[in-house]
Every structure is written in C-alpha cells, then in structure tokens.
Amino acid sequence: MALVLNDEQAMLRDNARSFLAKNAPIAHLRALRDKRDADGFSRALWKDFVEMGWAGILIPQDYAGLGLGHVEAGVVMEELGRTLTPSPFLSTAILAATAIARGGSDQQKKNYLPKIVAGELIATLAVDETAKHHPENIAMPAARAGNGFKLSGAKTFVLDGHVANILLVAARTAGKAGDTNGITLFIVDAHAPGVRIERTATVDTHNAARITFEDVNVSADNVLGKVDAGRDLLEGVLNVGRALVAAEMIGASEEAFGRTVAYLKERKQFGKAIGEFQALQHRAAHLYCELEVTRAAVLKALQTLDDAFDRAGPIVSVAKARAGLSATLAVQEAVQMHGGIGMTDEFDIGLFMKRVRVCQELFGDSNFHADRLARLNRY
C-alpha cells in the first residue's frame, strides 16, 4: 500500500487542521494552564469533537460510530499535535473505545460505545504502576471475592483519570509480575467506593492522574474479555495507543520545524537572514529528512493496524521509537535555532518541547521500543 493519504483522508486532515487552527490554537492551551482549569480541557470543544464524529472515529457503525480506521484516527491525532490541544480524544475515543470494541461483550458494547460516541462518557486505560512503561510487570492483584473480584493497588500516569467516568484497569488475577498469562482487564466505575484519584501535574499541561484502589469490588459482568487472558487484548490496545501517540508527535515536530524555518527566514544577523548560513541549512535539511522517514513509518504502522492488526507490533515499535527520536531532535533544534527566546515561556516553542517529552514516555520511550523490537525478532 502506498504511504500516502487517499482523498478522503486528506480531506479529513484539511478539515481538522482548519478547525483546530481556528478553535484550539496554542493560546487555548495557555488559557487552560494559566487559569488552572479544573478539568484541564474544554468541554465545549470536546462537544464540538463529538458533533464532528471524532469521538466515534474507531467505533463500529453498529454502535453509532463512524467505523473508520486507524489511519483516519492518526490524521486527527497529528492535527491535535500541531496545536497541542488537550482533550479526552486519546484516552476515550482511542484507548477505551478500542478496548471495549475489541474485547467487550455484546452487552458491554451496547452499554458504553454509544455513550462514548455521544460524548456522555469519558473513559481511560489504567496500566502502568511505576515511573516507566512496563506493562509486562503488572503486579496489582485482583483477588476473587464472591461472584466477582476485589482490586487493591495503584496505577500511575492515567490519562484523563480525574475526569473519567469509567476506568479500564489491567490487574493480575493469576501468576506474578512478568508472567505472560494471568492479566485481566476490568471496567471500574471511577466513583466506586475505594477508588481514590489524584490529579498529577504534568509538565506539558495535559491531564494525568494517580489512582489507588482499596478493596474495590468489581462484578464478573465487568470483566473485559477473558479472565487471566487479557494480555493480547491489552497489547493490541497499547499498540493502537503507541501508533496514535507517534502520529501526534509527528504533528508536534512538524509544527515546531515549520515555525523554525519561518524564523530562520525572518531573523537577521550581519545584514542577512540566518537561514542563509549554510550550517543552519544543513541542520534544517537533516531534520526534514528525519521527519519524512518517521512520517512514512508512522503511516505504515497505522495501515498495518487496519490491515493486519495482530501482526502490527513490530512496525508500531519502529514508528514509536522513530517518532520519539525525530520529535526530540525537532524540538531541540527548534529551541537552539531560536536562540535565547526559544527558552522563554512567552514563546510557543518550549511548549512543543514539553509535550514531546511527555509523549516520548507515554506507552514506552525509544529505548523501550528498540528493546521490544529486538525481542519480537528474537535477537
């Protein structure tokens, strides 16, 4: 398959870009940050997303969604990356929607998916238990209790956790940390007795939370997928999240690059634009090439998720690793080429650096995915 968008995908990109440029510029993020908004995102803007169908972009038409693919979702994520727009799109429309659509029972799908499409439900995935992403080391126990389970433990870096209505929690029902089997996913009411949610401040002003579970009762009806066999479902959901975060990083890095090139043409030293200096031209050309290769890798990962979902792991890791490296290079070069002004809060470039730093860690940094790729290829 050609590594280019088709006409419909290009139209979606153009519409998303124009809408976000008008309704969610960088000033929108700054306003939320400066007034310390309790939600951390605009519910009015999320309502607009819902009306455009973005909340149901990956949800099948049988459940009122658009039934589109991961490439289309990646197009939207890339544009969100360009404007650094905080929203529940990743947590709810991508992670939670994928988990329920792929692992839920018919009743669970009927209960939750139409509500996500209608914007009536915010949901998120709770996986990590340590500072770094290591889903294979899930240790939080889910002990059998009556006709259900009792959860005890803590999850960290839960996207939009403090505004979520339901939590999709990965816990261990058998074995020990590091075991392949024994992981189960649960649908947990965020306001259930024993759930404690603490909003954590992230450097990029996007939402995250630390959540503790103290003897939280979950019925068997709220098991997502099969007991003890949730690893494959979880891995598939994480692969989707990784590819979509890589798409967001492409948007952020290309926007930072575009702003830097514009600055090189405007800033003058010794009577001419600094963009005429050959050293800066070489650095800009190198970065352009890196971003183009990464864009191809990310698009290939999204296409593979659409065409061969269960075999997408290796290319997703390639895409996430490359996105982390090239986006980091993009924002570092942007700050350096802007000089001292690039380090000030009044200038937007620093906001892109902060978001890229968070996205690098989200669902595994470049080192994690290089190691994962080696293991998948049995090196």
Secondary structure by P-SEA (a helix, b strand, c coil): ccccccaaaaaaaaaaaaaaaccccaaaaaaaaaacccccccaaaaaaaaaacccccccccccccccccaaaaaaaaaaaaaacccccccccccaaaaaaaccccaaaaaacaaaaaaccbbbbbbccccccccccccccccccccccbbbbbccccccccccccccbbbbbccccccccccbbbbbcccccccbbbbbbbccccbbbbbbbbccccccccccccccccaaaaaaaaaaaaaaaaaaaaaaaaaaaaaaaaaaaaccccccccccccaaaaaaaaaaaaaaaaaaaaaaaaaaaaacccccaaaaaaaaaaaaaaaaaaaaaaaaaaacccccccccaaaaaaaaaaaaaaccccaaaaaaaaaaaacc
